Amino acid sequence: MNSVLQMLFSCDEFKERYYEEGLTHLETCQSFTPECFICQMSKVGFGIFSGKYSEPKKAEPLVIEGKEVPPEVEVPIIDIL
């Protein structure tokens, strides 16, 4: 399903209808959102194109015996465990 949605949103017409125009629709829609197809597709487009959901998560530093381990050392330690 993910691949199909990405393929659909790669089409300029689909992107314009459900992302660019869809954001305006979300603000003005009088329908119950879960029942409105345009609202739902606009939310998917927002998720794909906004970049809000593609930001990397900040990882907590790894601490062993009270000492912080640099990120480049973490992988070999984890592989050994």
C-alpha positions as CSV (number, residue, x, y, z in Angstrom):
1,M,0.0,0.0,0.0
2,N,2.9,2.4,0.8
3,S,4.4,1.9,-2.6
4,V,1.1,2.5,-4.3
5,L,0.5,5.8,-2.4
6,Q,4.0,7.0,-3.1
7,M,3.5,6.2,-6.8
8,L,0.2,8.1,-6.9
9,F,1.7,11.1,-5.1
10,S,4.6,11.2,-7.6
11,C,2.0,12.2,-10.3
12,D,1.8,16.0,-10.5
13,E,-2.0,16.1,-10.9
14,F,-2.5,13.8,-7.9
15,K,-0.1,15.8,-5.8
16,E,-1.7,19.1,-6.7
17,R,-5.2,17.8,-6.0
18,Y,-4.7,16.0,-2.7
19,Y,-1.7,17.8,-1.2
20,E,-1.5,21.4,-2.4
21,E,-5.3,21.9,-2.8
22,G,-5.9,19.4,-0.1
23,L,-4.3,21.5,2.7
24,T,-6.9,24.2,2.0
25,H,-9.6,21.6,2.0
26,L,-8.6,20.4,5.4
27,E,-9.0,23.9,6.9
28,T,-12.5,24.4,5.3
29,C,-14.0,20.9,5.2
30,Q,-17.4,20.6,7.0
31,S,-17.5,16.8,6.8
32,F,-16.6,14.3,9.5
33,T,-12.9,13.9,8.8
34,P,-12.7,10.1,9.0
35,E,-15.4,9.9,6.3
36,C,-14.0,12.4,3.9
37,F,-11.8,10.9,1.3
38,I,-10.2,14.2,0.3
39,C,-9.2,14.9,4.0
40,Q,-7.7,11.4,4.3
41,M,-5.7,11.7,1.1
42,S,-4.5,15.2,2.1
43,K,-3.2,13.9,5.4
44,V,-1.3,11.2,3.5
45,G,0.2,13.9,1.2
46,F,1.1,16.0,4.1
47,G,2.9,13.1,5.7
48,I,4.8,12.4,2.5
49,F,5.8,16.0,1.5
50,S,5.9,18.1,4.7
51,G,9.1,16.5,6.0
52,K,7.7,16.6,9.5
53,Y,7.8,12.8,9.8
54,S,11.2,12.3,8.1
55,E,13.3,14.1,10.8
56,P,15.8,11.9,12.4
57,K,15.2,11.1,16.0
58,K,17.8,12.3,18.5
59,A,19.4,9.3,20.1
60,E,20.2,9.2,23.8
61,P,24.0,8.8,24.3
62,L,25.1,5.3,25.3
63,V,26.5,5.3,28.8
64,I,28.5,2.3,30.1
65,E,29.8,2.3,33.7
66,G,29.1,6.0,34.0
67,K,31.0,6.9,30.8
68,E,29.5,8.2,27.6
69,V,30.5,6.1,24.6
70,P,31.0,8.0,21.3
71,P,28.6,7.0,18.5
72,E,31.3,5.6,16.3
73,V,32.2,3.1,19.0
74,E,28.6,2.0,19.7
75,V,28.2,-0.4,16.8
76,P,31.2,-2.7,17.6
77,I,30.2,-2.8,21.3
78,I,26.6,-3.8,20.4
79,D,27.9,-6.4,17.9
80,I,30.0,-8.0,20.6
81,L,27.1,-8.3,23.0
